[in-house]
Amino acid sequence: MKIALIDYNMGNLASVQNAFKKMGASCELVSDPDKLQNYDKAILPGVGAFGDAMEHLGQTGMKQAVREYEKSGRYMLGICLGMQVLFEKGFEFGEHEGLGLIPGRIVPFDKERFAHPLKVPHMGWNELFVQKETSIFQGMEREFYLYFVHSYHAQTEDEYVIGKTFYGYEFVSAVQKDNIIGLQPHPEKSHENGLKIVKNFIELT
């Protein structure tokens, strides 16, 4: 099986590669959009700002390549910022169009909803509460800790929500629409629980 790690100059790629290697699979860096269709699965990482990510996806040709890949029905995993750009719009430093693969938008944490002051970005370990039976969480508890670093979160319809987390209020932390999966936390930084998710993604059929 060939797994593509999409390189569009916005991701912490080495840690993702290492996590997959630990689970017995290699993921190859792919920066040529014409080659993305040659892979069985794809990972869209990302660290930084929504608008910058979309600009880089456009400049590298990966924007259209990722949209074409989604139509193939093969699995793709978006991580952190890579999960956020799967949505229709993001509101980080203005309003930006996303990939539009999942209905919804990315918004900043609403500090006015916090019962007491909390720091943003939301950084560190927090619980993900599984909302639906799904293969990406196969063999895991209904709630488990993962590592988060983000200031924005998704708003989407319940039918796409597979995980939620509480930070000041409940927010969407994991989504799935058919073959497209998105995780706000970083599985590659989440030790055993993250590696279980990596293993589940490798084994998806």
KAQUINOR-V29124 format. One record per run of one state. SS is the DSSP state (H for helix, E for strand, L for the rest). FROM is the first residue (numbers start at 1). TO is the last residue. If there is no record, write none. Layout:
ss->SS from->FROM to->TO
ss->SS from->FROM to->TO
This chain:
ss->L from->1 to->2
ss->E from->3 to->6
ss->L from->7 to->12
ss->H from->13 to->22
ss->L from->23 to->26
ss->E from->27 to->30
ss->L from->31 to->32
ss->H from->33 to->38
ss->L from->39 to->40
ss->E from->41 to->44
ss->L from->45 to->49
ss->H from->50 to->60
ss->L from->61 to->61
ss->H from->62 to->71
ss->L from->72 to->75
ss->E from->76 to->79
ss->L from->80 to->80
ss->H from->81 to->84
ss->L from->85 to->86
ss->E from->87 to->90
ss->L from->91 to->95
ss->E from->96 to->97
ss->L from->98 to->101
ss->E from->102 to->108
ss->L from->109 to->110
ss->H from->111 to->113
ss->L from->114 to->121
ss->E from->122 to->130
ss->L from->131 to->134
ss->H from->135 to->137
ss->L from->138 to->142
ss->E from->143 to->150
ss->L from->151 to->151
ss->E from->152 to->155
ss->L from->156 to->157
ss->H from->158 to->160
ss->E from->161 to->166
ss->L from->167 to->169
ss->E from->170 to->177
ss->L from->178 to->179
ss->E from->180 to->183
ss->L from->184 to->185
ss->E from->186 to->186
ss->H from->187 to->189
ss->L from->190 to->190
ss->H from->191 to->203
ss->L from->204 to->205
